[in-house]
Amino acid sequence: MSDKTPSALYKYQALNKENREWIRKIFTRNEIYFASPKEFKDPFDCRVQSSLAASDNDWESYLENMLKNRHPGWHYDERQAAIKQLVRSGWHEDPGAQQQIVHDTQEAIDRTGVYCISEVPDDILMWSQYADGHRGFCLQFSIVPKSFSFGEFLFQVKYTSSYPQICIVQDREELTKQILLTKSCRWEHEKEWRIIDFDKGKGVRIVPPEMLTGVIFGCEMPHEERQLIREWAKGRKIPLQFSQAMKKEKEFGLEMVKTIG
């Protein structure tokens, strides 16, 4: 988490019959879901497009890590002999081997857990795309103090017109971050941040209850569903601030109005 991290970040959500039980657990159990990049709708997001050009020393470092993972019982000398043999034979230049390296790297990316959030709660495109055409809601998370869970794993997404120029044999964690945190500039309006779990992968996480500070109801959200969320949130030790997204009168946009109760 950097010094420029916003004090609050937002998660757009739909509420329907299929996900109702899962949404209830956000408020009653402080559960949020980290997705695999395979679940993202954008087919360009988190895809491996990396260079395979590297020095022999770089390939030796890559093979050292690969063999440690695949053959943990091998002694150091066994690994070194295998590495030297693979590099001398030109294994890393073989198209089949290169294809397998890209495949293995993509699988490693897809095993990562990611929670996507935004700097802005009033983007009408995100309300349409991620919150059921403004019939859903938006969660507000407090990102301070730094002692909150996931703080050191929170990163800002960068937007560009081309894939990041990276070498596939570089440090695996740094490679993963660059792939996970670079998106097309067509998505720049989202002002996205991502919490990345390199170890546990996708699945449910428990957040401290004080991290979730508010809920914004969509401008088209039905009254009964707004009341349902209020009912789920009643048992929380720290009350939530509820707001209503309202259409602006003279321009295409939304304003957030705090509500009581």
PASEBA-1860 file (N, C-alpha, C; in nm, 3 decimals):
! residues 261
1> MSDKTPSA> 0.085/-0.119/0.000/0.000/0.000/0.000/0.088/0.124/0.000 ~ 0.064/0.216/-0.092/0.148/0.333/-0.107/0.085/0.456/-0.041 ~ 0.165/0.566/-0.038/0.116/0.689/0.024/0.000/0.751/-0.054 ~ -0.012/0.717/-0.183/-0.119/0.775/-0.264/-0.246/0.689/-0.264 ~ -0.248/0.586/-0.180/-0.367/0.503/-0.171/-0.485/0.584/-0.119 ~ -0.601/0.579/-0.187/-0.719/0.652/-0.137/-0.761/0.602/0.000 ~ -0.828/0.689/0.075/-0.875/0.648/0.208/-0.993/0.553/0.200 ~ -1.061/0.550/0.084/-1.173/0.459/0.064/-1.168/0.402/-0.077
9> LYKYQALN> -1.207/0.276/-0.090/-1.218/0.212/-0.220/-1.352/0.140/-0.227 ~ -1.400/0.112/-0.349/-1.538/0.070/-0.368/-1.547/-0.057/-0.454 ~ -1.650/-0.137/-0.421/-1.674/-0.262/-0.493/-1.819/-0.262/-0.543 ~ -1.836/-0.262/-0.674/-1.970/-0.267/-0.734/-2.021/-0.411/-0.732 ~ -2.147/-0.428/-0.693/-2.203/-0.562/-0.677/-2.346/-0.568/-0.731 ~ -2.382/-0.684/-0.782/-2.521/-0.714/-0.816/-2.584/-0.789/-0.699 ~ -2.716/-0.788/-0.692/-2.788/-0.868/-0.593/-2.902/-0.937/-0.666 ~ -2.896/-1.070/-0.674/-2.999/-1.146/-0.742/-3.021/-1.278/-0.669
17> KENREWIR> -3.111/-1.359/-0.721/-3.144/-1.485/-0.654/-3.024/-1.579/-0.649 ~ -2.939/-1.575/-0.753/-2.826/-1.667/-0.760/-2.717/-1.635/-0.657 ~ -2.697/-1.508/-0.627/-2.587/-1.475/-0.537/-2.633/-1.421/-0.402 ~ -2.762/-1.430/-0.374/-2.818/-1.368/-0.253/-2.753/-1.420/-0.125 ~ -2.732/-1.551/-0.115/-2.673/-1.608/0.006/-2.529/-1.560/0.024 ~ -2.456/-1.553/-0.086/-2.318/-1.506/-0.080/-2.313/-1.359/-0.038 ~ -2.402/-1.278/-0.092/-2.407/-1.135/-0.055/-2.441/-1.120/0.093 ~ -2.531/-1.201/0.143/-2.568/-1.194/0.285/-2.445/-1.213/0.373
25> KIFTRNEI> -2.356/-1.303/0.333/-2.238/-1.332/0.416/-2.138/-1.216/0.419 ~ -2.144/-1.128/0.321/-2.059/-1.009/0.327/-2.092/-0.929/0.453 ~ -2.221/-0.915/0.480/-2.267/-0.832/0.591/-2.272/-0.906/0.724 ~ -2.300/-1.036/0.720/-2.315/-1.110/0.844/-2.188/-1.183/0.889 ~ -2.098/-1.211/0.795/-1.976/-1.285/0.828/-1.848/-1.213/0.784 ~ -1.861/-1.097/0.723/-1.745/-1.020/0.673/-1.663/-1.100/0.571 ~ -1.734/-1.174/0.487/-1.668/-1.255/0.385/-1.666/-1.183/0.250 ~ -1.550/-1.183/0.187/-1.540/-1.136/0.050/-1.473/-1.245/-0.033
33> YFASPKEF> -1.490/-1.239/-0.164/-1.443/-1.347/-0.251/-1.330/-1.298/-0.342 ~ -1.217/-1.365/-0.336/-1.106/-1.340/-0.425/-1.122/-1.430/-0.547 ~ -1.127/-1.371/-0.665/-1.149/-1.447/-0.788/-1.017/-1.489/-0.852 ~ -1.024/-1.591/-0.936/-0.913/-1.625/-1.024/-0.923/-1.537/-1.148 ~ -0.809/-1.494/-1.204/-0.814/-1.418/-1.330/-0.890/-1.490/-1.441 ~ -0.901/-1.623/-1.434/-0.977/-1.697/-1.534/-1.124/-1.658/-1.534 ~ -1.172/-1.603/-1.421/-1.312/-1.566/-1.409/-1.341/-1.426/-1.461 ~ -1.237/-1.350/-1.497/-1.258/-1.214/-1.547/-1.323/-1.219/-1.685
41> KDPFDCRV> -1.409/-1.122/-1.713/-1.481/-1.120/-1.840/-1.397/-1.066/-1.955 ~ -1.298/-0.984/-1.925/-1.213/-0.926/-2.029/-1.109/-1.029/-2.073 ~ -1.115/-1.079/-2.198/-1.021/-1.183/-2.243/-0.877/-1.135/-2.258 ~ -0.855/-1.003/-2.249/-0.720/-0.948/-2.258/-0.656/-0.930/-2.120 ~ -0.738/-0.938/-2.017/-0.691/-0.910/-1.881/-0.612/-1.028/-1.825 ~ -0.492/-1.001/-1.774/-0.409/-1.102/-1.708/-0.366/-1.215/-1.800 ~ -0.351/-1.185/-1.929/-0.304/-1.286/-2.024/-0.153/-1.272/-2.042 ~ -0.085/-1.383/-2.047/0.061/-1.384/-2.059/0.101/-1.353/-2.202
49> QSSLAASD> 0.167/-1.239/-2.221/0.223/-1.199/-2.351/0.365/-1.151/-2.325 ~ 0.456/-1.243/-2.302/0.589/-1.208/-2.255/0.696/-1.254/-2.352 ~ 0.811/-1.187/-2.345/0.926/-1.224/-2.427/0.998/-1.344/-2.366 ~ 1.047/-1.430/-2.454/1.125/-1.546/-2.409/1.274/-1.524/-2.432 ~ 1.311/-1.403/-2.475/1.452/-1.371/-2.498/1.519/-1.342/-2.364 ~ 1.624/-1.419/-2.332/1.695/-1.402/-2.205/1.835/-1.460/-2.219 ~ 1.924/-1.418/-2.130/2.060/-1.470/-2.131/2.063/-1.611/-2.073 ~ 2.175/-1.681/-2.095/2.190/-1.815/-2.038/2.183/-1.811/-1.886
57> NDWESYLE> 2.238/-1.706/-1.826/2.233/-1.694/-1.680/2.089/-1.681/-1.631 ~ 2.009/-1.603/-1.706/1.867/-1.587/-1.668/1.794/-1.720/-1.679 ~ 1.823/-1.796/-1.787/1.758/-1.925/-1.803/1.801/-2.022/-1.693 ~ 1.926/-2.015/-1.653/1.973/-2.103/-1.545/1.900/-2.073/-1.415 ~ 1.876/-1.944/-1.387/1.801/-1.906/-1.266/1.657/-1.956/-1.276 ~ 1.598/-1.943/-1.394/1.460/-1.990/-1.416/1.451/-2.141/-1.395 ~ 1.546/-2.212/-1.455/1.545/-2.359/-1.443/1.572/-2.404/-1.300 ~ 1.654/-2.330/-1.229/1.681/-2.363/-1.088/1.550/-2.363/-1.009
65> NMLKNRHP> 1.471/-2.258/-1.025/1.343/-2.249/-0.953/1.245/-2.356/-1.001 ~ 1.242/-2.379/-1.133/1.150/-2.478/-1.188/1.182/-2.618/-1.135 ~ 1.310/-2.655/-1.134/1.347/-2.788/-1.088/1.329/-2.805/-0.938 ~ 1.348/-2.697/-0.862/1.321/-2.705/-0.718/1.176/-2.740/-0.692 ~ 1.085/-2.679/-0.772/0.943/-2.706/-0.754/0.904/-2.845/-0.802 ~ 0.961/-2.886/-0.915/0.921/-3.014/-0.974/0.991/-3.134/-0.910 ~ 1.113/-3.111/-0.862/1.191/-3.222/-0.804/1.252/-3.177/-0.670 ~ 1.166/-3.158/-0.570/1.216/-3.106/-0.441/1.317/-3.198/-0.373
73> GWHYDERQ> 1.319/-3.325/-0.411/1.412/-3.420/-0.349/1.551/-3.422/-0.411 ~ 1.568/-3.352/-0.523/1.698/-3.352/-0.587/1.800/-3.273/-0.505 ~ 1.924/-3.321/-0.505/2.033/-3.246/-0.442/2.079/-3.134/-0.535 ~ 2.153/-3.040/-0.478/2.202/-2.924/-0.554/2.280/-2.966/-0.678 ~ 2.370/-3.062/-0.664/2.454/-3.104/-0.777/2.370/-3.167/-0.888 ~ 2.266/-3.240/-0.850/2.177/-3.300/-0.951/2.107/-3.192/-1.031 ~ 2.058/-3.089/-0.961/1.990/-2.979/-1.030/2.086/-2.907/-1.123 ~ 2.206/-2.877/-1.076/2.302/-2.803/-1.157/2.339/-2.880/-1.283
81> AAIKQLVR> 2.356/-3.010/-1.271/2.389/-3.092/-1.388/2.275/-3.089/-1.490 ~ 2.152/-3.100/-1.441/2.036/-3.097/-1.531/2.022/-2.960/-1.597 ~ 2.046/-2.854/-1.521/2.036/-2.719/-1.576/2.137/-2.699/-1.688 ~ 2.261/-2.734/-1.663/2.366/-2.717/-1.764/2.332/-2.795/-1.891 ~ 2.281/-2.918/-1.873/2.246/-3.001/-1.987/2.132/-2.939/-2.068 ~ 2.030/-2.888/-2.000/1.916/-2.827/-2.069/1.957/-2.703/-2.147 ~ 2.040/-2.618/-2.086/2.083/-2.496/-2.153/2.172/-2.530/-2.273 ~ 2.266/-2.623/-2.256/2.355/-2.661/-2.366/2.277/-2.721/-2.484
89> SGWHEDPG> 2.172/-2.795/-2.453/2.095/-2.861/-2.558/2.002/-2.765/-2.632 ~ 1.990/-2.642/-2.582/1.900/-2.545/-2.645/1.754/-2.572/-2.616 ~ 1.726/-2.639/-2.504/1.588/-2.672/-2.466/1.497/-2.551/-2.467 ~ 1.547/-2.439/-2.418/1.464/-2.319/-2.405/1.433/-2.252/-2.540 ~ 1.499/-2.298/-2.648/1.473/-2.244/-2.781/1.375/-2.332/-2.860 ~ 1.341/-2.446/-2.806/1.249/-2.538/-2.872/1.106/-2.482/-2.865 ~ 1.033/-2.471/-2.978/0.898/-2.415/-2.977/0.803/-2.486/-2.881 ~ 0.815/-2.619/-2.873/0.729/-2.693/-2.781/0.757/-2.658/-2.636
97> AQQQIVHD> 0.886/-2.645/-2.603/0.923/-2.607/-2.466/0.876/-2.466/-2.434 ~ 0.890/-2.375/-2.530/0.848/-2.237/-2.509/0.696/-2.229/-2.487 ~ 0.623/-2.307/-2.566/0.478/-2.311/-2.549/0.441/-2.361/-2.410 ~ 0.514/-2.461/-2.362/0.487/-2.515/-2.228/0.520/-2.413/-2.120 ~ 0.627/-2.336/-2.139/0.664/-2.232/-2.042/0.554/-2.128/-2.031 ~ 0.502/-2.083/-2.147/0.393/-1.984/-2.146/0.270/-2.044/-2.078 ~ 0.240/-2.170/-2.109/0.124/-2.238/-2.048/0.140/-2.246/-1.896 ~ 0.259/-2.286/-1.850/0.283/-2.298/-1.706/0.273/-2.162/-1.636
105> TQEAIDRT> 0.324/-2.058/-1.704/0.318/-1.924/-1.647/0.173/-1.877/-1.636 ~ 0.094/-1.903/-1.740/-0.047/-1.864/-1.737/-0.121/-1.938/-1.626 ~ -0.090/-2.065/-1.608/-0.154/-2.141/-1.499/-0.119/-2.081/-1.363 ~ 0.006/-2.037/-1.346/0.046/-1.976/-1.220/-0.030/-1.845/-1.197 ~ -0.048/-1.767/-1.304/-0.125/-1.642/-1.295/-0.269/-1.673/-1.254 ~ -0.326/-1.775/-1.316/-0.467/-1.809/-1.292/-0.490/-1.868/-1.152 ~ -0.384/-1.915/-1.088/-0.398/-1.966/-0.951/-0.397/-1.854/-0.847 ~ -0.368/-1.733/-0.888/-0.363/-1.619/-0.796/-0.504/-1.573/-0.760
113> GVYCISEV> -0.522/-1.530/-0.636/-0.651/-1.474/-0.594/-0.648/-1.322/-0.606 ~ -0.754/-1.265/-0.663/-0.758/-1.120/-0.688/-0.893/-1.063/-0.644 ~ -0.887/-0.951/-0.572/-1.009/-0.878/-0.535/-1.000/-0.740/-0.598 ~ -1.094/-0.708/-0.687/-1.090/-0.585/-0.765/-1.180/-0.478/-0.703 ~ -1.124/-0.359/-0.683/-1.198/-0.247/-0.625/-1.161/-0.120/-0.700 ~ -1.237/-0.013/-0.677/-1.222/0.109/-0.755/-1.211/0.232/-0.666 ~ -1.147/0.336/-0.720/-1.139/0.464/-0.648/-1.272/0.539/-0.649 ~ -1.359/0.508/-0.746/-1.477/0.592/-0.768/-1.607/0.514/-0.745
121> PDDILMWS> -1.704/0.576/-0.676/-1.832/0.510/-0.655/-1.942/0.560/-0.749 ~ -1.908/0.651/-0.841/-2.013/0.717/-0.920/-1.995/0.700/-1.070 ~ -1.923/0.597/-1.112/-1.902/0.575/-1.255/-2.024/0.504/-1.314 ~ -2.093/0.570/-1.405/-2.219/0.514/-1.453/-2.197/0.387/-1.537 ~ -2.080/0.374/-1.601/-2.052/0.252/-1.677/-2.033/0.132/-1.585 ~ -1.961/0.153/-1.473/-1.942/0.041/-1.380/-2.071/0.004/-1.309 ~ -2.155/0.103/-1.280/-2.286/0.071/-1.223/-2.366/-0.016/-1.321 ~ -2.353/0.013/-1.450/-2.426/-0.064/-1.550/-2.368/-0.204/-1.566
129> QYADGHRG> -2.235/-0.214/-1.569/-2.171/-0.342/-1.599/-2.162/-0.436/-1.481 ~ -2.128/-0.384/-1.364/-2.100/-0.470/-1.249/-2.212/-0.471/-1.144 ~ -2.304/-0.378/-1.152/-2.409/-0.367/-1.050/-2.547/-0.379/-1.112 ~ -2.559/-0.471/-1.207/-2.690/-0.509/-1.260/-2.768/-0.387/-1.313 ~ -2.702/-0.307/-1.396/-2.773/-0.195/-1.456/-2.827/-0.096/-1.355 ~ -2.747/-0.065/-1.252/-2.782/0.029/-1.144/-2.884/-0.027/-1.047 ~ -2.919/-0.156/-1.061/-3.014/-0.218/-0.968/-2.941/-0.283/-0.851 ~ -2.809/-0.281/-0.853/-2.730/-0.337/-0.744/-2.685/-0.232/-0.645
137> FCLQFSIV> -2.564/-0.252/-0.589/-2.517/-0.163/-0.484/-2.365/-0.155/-0.491 ~ -2.308/-0.072/-0.407/-2.163/-0.053/-0.405/-2.116/-0.056/-0.260 ~ -2.016/-0.139/-0.231/-1.956/-0.144/-0.099/-1.847/-0.038/-0.085 ~ -1.838/0.021/0.032/-1.730/0.115/0.060/-1.638/0.056/0.165 ~ -1.509/0.047/0.132/-1.409/-0.006/0.224/-1.315/0.105/0.269 ~ -1.287/0.109/0.398/-1.185/0.198/0.452/-1.050/0.131/0.434 ~ -0.952/0.205/0.381/-0.821/0.147/0.353/-0.717/0.194/0.454 ~ -0.758/0.267/0.554/-0.668/0.307/0.662/-0.727/0.256/0.792
145> PKSFSFGE> -0.647/0.228/0.894/-0.502/0.238/0.899/-0.433/0.122/0.825 ~ -0.301/0.129/0.814/-0.225/0.031/0.739/-0.230/-0.108/0.803 ~ -0.273/-0.114/0.926/-0.278/-0.244/0.995/-0.392/-0.332/0.945 ~ -0.482/-0.278/0.862/-0.591/-0.359/0.810/-0.536/-0.472/0.723 ~ -0.609/-0.581/0.719/-0.569/-0.695/0.637/-0.552/-0.656/0.491 ~ -0.460/-0.721/0.425/-0.436/-0.710/0.281/-0.367/-0.580/0.241 ~ -0.338/-0.489/0.336/-0.281/-0.360/0.300/-0.154/-0.371/0.217 ~ -0.064/-0.462/0.254/0.063/-0.473/0.181/0.046/-0.543/0.047
153> FLFQVKYT> -0.071/-0.600/0.021/-0.095/-0.668/-0.105/-0.189/-0.588/-0.196 ~ -0.210/-0.460/-0.164/-0.298/-0.374/-0.243/-0.214/-0.294/-0.343 ~ -0.252/-0.303/-0.472/-0.174/-0.239/-0.577/-0.267/-0.165/-0.674 ~ -0.215/-0.057/-0.730/-0.289/0.021/-0.829/-0.269/-0.038/-0.969 ~ -0.378/-0.046/-1.045/-0.371/-0.096/-1.182/-0.319/0.015/-1.273 ~ -0.234/-0.024/-1.369/-0.182/0.069/-1.469/-0.251/0.042/-1.603 ~ -0.278/0.149/-1.677/-0.349/0.136/-1.804/-0.259/0.179/-1.919 ~ -0.250/0.092/-2.022/-0.166/0.120/-2.137/-0.237/0.074/-2.264
161> SSYPQICI> -0.178/0.108/-2.378/-0.235/0.066/-2.507/-0.174/-0.066/-2.556 ~ -0.072/-0.117/-2.485/-0.007/-0.241/-2.527/0.028/-0.325/-2.406 ~ 0.056/-0.451/-2.429/0.093/-0.541/-2.320/0.225/-0.496/-2.257 ~ 0.246/-0.523/-2.128/0.373/-0.485/-2.065/0.490/-0.561/-2.127 ~ 0.602/-0.491/-2.144/0.722/-0.551/-2.202/0.802/-0.619/-2.090 ~ 0.782/-0.747/-2.075/0.845/-0.820/-1.967/0.904/-0.951/-2.019 ~ 1.003/-1.000/-1.946/1.067/-1.126/-1.982/1.011/-1.236/-1.892 ~ 0.975/-1.346/-1.951/0.905/-1.451/-1.878/0.992/-1.521/-1.774
169> VQDREELT> 1.125/-1.504/-1.783/1.212/-1.572/-1.688/1.254/-1.480/-1.572 ~ 1.196/-1.360/-1.563/1.230/-1.272/-1.453/1.168/-1.324/-1.323 ~ 1.194/-1.256/-1.212/1.139/-1.295/-1.083/0.989/-1.322/-1.094 ~ 0.945/-1.439/-1.048/0.808/-1.483/-1.071/0.705/-1.389/-1.007 ~ 0.732/-1.342/-0.885/0.635/-1.255/-0.820/0.626/-1.120/-0.893 ~ 0.739/-1.067/-0.936/0.738/-0.941/-1.010/0.669/-0.957/-1.145 ~ 0.696/-1.068/-1.212/0.628/-1.099/-1.338/0.477/-1.106/-1.318 ~ 0.435/-1.177/-1.214/0.293/-1.191/-1.186/0.227/-1.057/-1.159
177> KQILLTKS> 0.293/-0.971/-1.083/0.236/-0.839/-1.053/0.218/-0.757/-1.180 ~ 0.318/-0.760/-1.268/0.308/-0.680/-1.389/0.194/-0.727/-1.478 ~ 0.175/-0.858/-1.487/0.067/-0.911/-1.570/-0.069/-0.881/-1.507 ~ -0.078/-0.898/-1.375/-0.206/-0.876/-1.307/-0.244/-0.730/-1.297 ~ -0.148/-0.640/-1.307/-0.173/-0.499/-1.279/-0.162/-0.409/-1.402 ~ -0.168/-0.469/-1.521/-0.165/-0.390/-1.643/-0.289/-0.422/-1.725 ~ -0.366/-0.318/-1.758/-0.489/-0.336/-1.836/-0.492/-0.238/-1.953 ~ -0.579/-0.267/-2.047/-0.598/-0.178/-2.161/-0.647/-0.041/-2.115
185> CRWEHEKE> -0.600/0.065/-2.184/-0.642/0.201/-2.148/-0.791/0.223/-2.172 ~ -0.856/0.129/-2.243/-1.002/0.140/-2.261/-1.077/0.128/-2.128 ~ -1.009/0.072/-2.025/-1.071/0.054/-1.894/-1.026/0.159/-1.793 ~ -0.960/0.262/-1.839/-0.900/0.360/-1.749/-1.002/0.429/-1.660 ~ -1.125/0.440/-1.707/-1.229/0.506/-1.629/-1.259/0.432/-1.498 ~ -1.219/0.306/-1.488/-1.248/0.228/-1.367/-1.159/0.267/-1.249 ~ -1.041/0.323/-1.276/-0.948/0.363/-1.169/-0.936/0.250/-1.065 ~ -0.895/0.137/-1.116/-0.898/0.013/-1.038/-0.775/-0.007/-0.951
193> WRIIDFDK> -0.798/-0.071/-0.837/-0.693/-0.124/-0.750/-0.723/-0.272/-0.731 ~ -0.618/-0.349/-0.701/-0.638/-0.492/-0.681/-0.564/-0.539/-0.557 ~ -0.633/-0.621/-0.477/-0.569/-0.692/-0.366/-0.531/-0.829/-0.421 ~ -0.403/-0.864/-0.412/-0.353/-0.987/-0.473/-0.306/-1.083/-0.365 ~ -0.356/-1.206/-0.371/-0.311/-1.311/-0.281/-0.233/-1.413/-0.363 ~ -0.100/-1.405/-0.353/-0.014/-1.492/-0.433/-0.014/-1.636/-0.382 ~ -0.046/-1.655/-0.255/-0.029/-1.786/-0.193/-0.158/-1.869/-0.187 ~ -0.266/-1.810/-0.138/-0.388/-1.887/-0.114/-0.478/-1.900/-0.236
201> GKGVRIVP> -0.460/-1.814/-0.336/-0.540/-1.825/-0.456/-0.683/-1.777/-0.436 ~ -0.771/-1.824/-0.524/-0.910/-1.777/-0.518/-0.981/-1.837/-0.397 ~ -1.090/-1.771/-0.356/-1.169/-1.822/-0.245/-1.211/-1.713/-0.149 ~ -1.277/-1.753/-0.044/-1.333/-1.661/0.055/-1.225/-1.612/0.151 ~ -1.230/-1.483/0.185/-1.143/-1.424/0.287/-1.231/-1.351/0.388 ~ -1.184/-1.347/0.511/-1.253/-1.271/0.615/-1.182/-1.137/0.634 ~ -1.257/-1.028/0.629/-1.198/-0.896/0.649/-1.239/-0.844/0.786 ~ -1.158/-0.759/0.849/-1.199/-0.697/0.975/-1.329/-0.620/0.955
209> PEMLTGVI> -1.424/-0.631/1.046/-1.553/-0.565/1.025/-1.544/-0.414/1.006 ~ -1.440/-0.353/1.065/-1.428/-0.207/1.052/-1.380/-0.163/0.914 ~ -1.338/-0.258/0.831/-1.298/-0.222/0.694/-1.418/-0.184/0.609 ~ -1.531/-0.253/0.629/-1.652/-0.222/0.553/-1.726/-0.111/0.625 ~ -1.729/0.006/0.564/-1.784/0.124/0.632/-1.915/0.175/0.574 ~ -1.949/0.136/0.450/-2.070/0.192/0.392/-2.124/0.111/0.276 ~ -2.248/0.143/0.240/-2.315/0.082/0.126/-2.386/0.193/0.048 ~ -2.368/0.191/-0.084/-2.439/0.285/-0.171/-2.538/0.206/-0.254
217> FGCEMPHE> -2.665/0.240/-0.244/-2.769/0.172/-0.321/-2.775/0.233/-0.461 ~ -2.790/0.146/-0.563/-2.801/0.194/-0.700/-2.928/0.274/-0.721 ~ -2.926/0.362/-0.820/-3.041/0.451/-0.842/-3.165/0.375/-0.889 ~ -3.147/0.250/-0.936/-3.261/0.169/-0.979/-3.283/0.048/-0.888 ~ -3.217/0.045/-0.772/-3.229/-0.071/-0.684/-3.368/-0.075/-0.620 ~ -3.438/-0.188/-0.629/-3.572/-0.199/-0.570/-3.570/-0.178/-0.419 ~ -3.679/-0.122/-0.368/-3.690/-0.090/-0.226/-3.673/-0.216/-0.140 ~ -3.734/-0.327/-0.179/-3.728/-0.449/-0.098/-3.584/-0.502/-0.086
225> ERQLIREW> -3.503/-0.482/-0.189/-3.365/-0.529/-0.181/-3.279/-0.434/-0.099 ~ -3.310/-0.306/-0.102/-3.241/-0.213/-0.012/-3.270/-0.248/0.133 ~ -3.395/-0.282/0.161/-3.434/-0.319/0.297/-3.369/-0.451/0.340 ~ -3.351/-0.540/0.245/-3.288/-0.669/0.276/-3.144/-0.647/0.324 ~ -3.071/-0.561/0.256/-2.934/-0.532/0.297/-2.931/-0.464/0.433 ~ -3.024/-0.372/0.456/-3.031/-0.308/0.589/-3.056/-0.411/0.698 ~ -3.140/-0.509/0.668/-3.172/-0.613/0.766/-3.047/-0.697/0.794 ~ -2.974/-0.736/0.690/-2.852/-0.814/0.709/-2.748/-0.739/0.791
233> AKGRKIPL> -2.745/-0.608/0.775/-2.642/-0.527/0.841/-2.676/-0.490/0.985 ~ -2.796/-0.523/1.031/-2.840/-0.481/1.165/-2.751/-0.535/1.276 ~ -2.700/-0.653/1.261/-2.623/-0.715/1.368/-2.477/-0.673/1.373 ~ -2.435/-0.586/1.288/-2.294/-0.545/1.285/-2.260/-0.457/1.405 ~ -2.145/-0.483/1.466/-2.104/-0.405/1.583/-2.075/-0.260/1.547 ~ -2.022/-0.241/1.424/-1.994/-0.106/1.376/-2.095/-0.074/1.267 ~ -2.188/0.020/1.291/-2.294/0.049/1.193/-2.237/0.096/1.059 ~ -2.307/0.063/0.953/-2.268/0.109/0.820/-2.336/0.241/0.786
241> QFSQAMKK> -2.270/0.320/0.702/-2.332/0.441/0.650/-2.399/0.405/0.517 ~ -2.529/0.428/0.508/-2.603/0.399/0.385/-2.619/0.527/0.304 ~ -2.600/0.513/0.173/-2.620/0.624/0.081/-2.701/0.576/-0.038 ~ -2.760/0.674/-0.107/-2.841/0.644/-0.226/-2.782/0.715/-0.346 ~ -2.755/0.641/-0.453/-2.712/0.704/-0.578/-2.834/0.766/-0.646 ~ -2.822/0.894/-0.681/-2.932/0.968/-0.742/-2.886/1.024/-0.877 ~ -2.974/1.019/-0.977/-2.942/1.078/-1.106/-2.936/1.231/-1.094 ~ -2.832/1.289/-1.150/-2.824/1.435/-1.152/-2.929/1.492/-1.248
249> EKEFGLEM> -2.977/1.610/-1.218/-3.087/1.667/-1.296/-3.043/1.721/-1.432 ~ -2.923/1.778/-1.442/-2.886/1.851/-1.563/-2.769/1.791/-1.640 ~ -2.718/1.678/-1.594/-2.606/1.616/-1.665/-2.611/1.465/-1.646 ~ -2.537/1.394/-1.732/-2.529/1.250/-1.719/-2.434/1.217/-1.606 ~ -2.488/1.183/-1.492/-2.404/1.154/-1.378/-2.486/1.118/-1.256 ~ -2.414/1.085/-1.150/-2.477/1.044/-1.025/-2.424/1.129/-0.910 ~ -2.507/1.148/-0.810/-2.463/1.207/-0.685/-2.504/1.113/-0.572 ~ -2.422/1.108/-0.466/-2.448/1.017/-0.355/-2.508/1.095/-0.239
257> VKTIG> -2.626/1.052/-0.197/-2.699/1.120/-0.090/-2.708/1.027/0.031 ~ -2.659/1.070/0.146/-2.666/0.989/0.267/-2.809/0.972/0.312 ~ -2.840/0.851/0.359/-2.976/0.822/0.406/-2.971/0.786/0.553 ~ -3.085/0.786/0.617/-3.096/0.758/0.761/-3.155/0.620/0.780 ~ -3.107/0.550/0.884/-3.166/0.421/0.918/-3.086/0.304/0.869
END
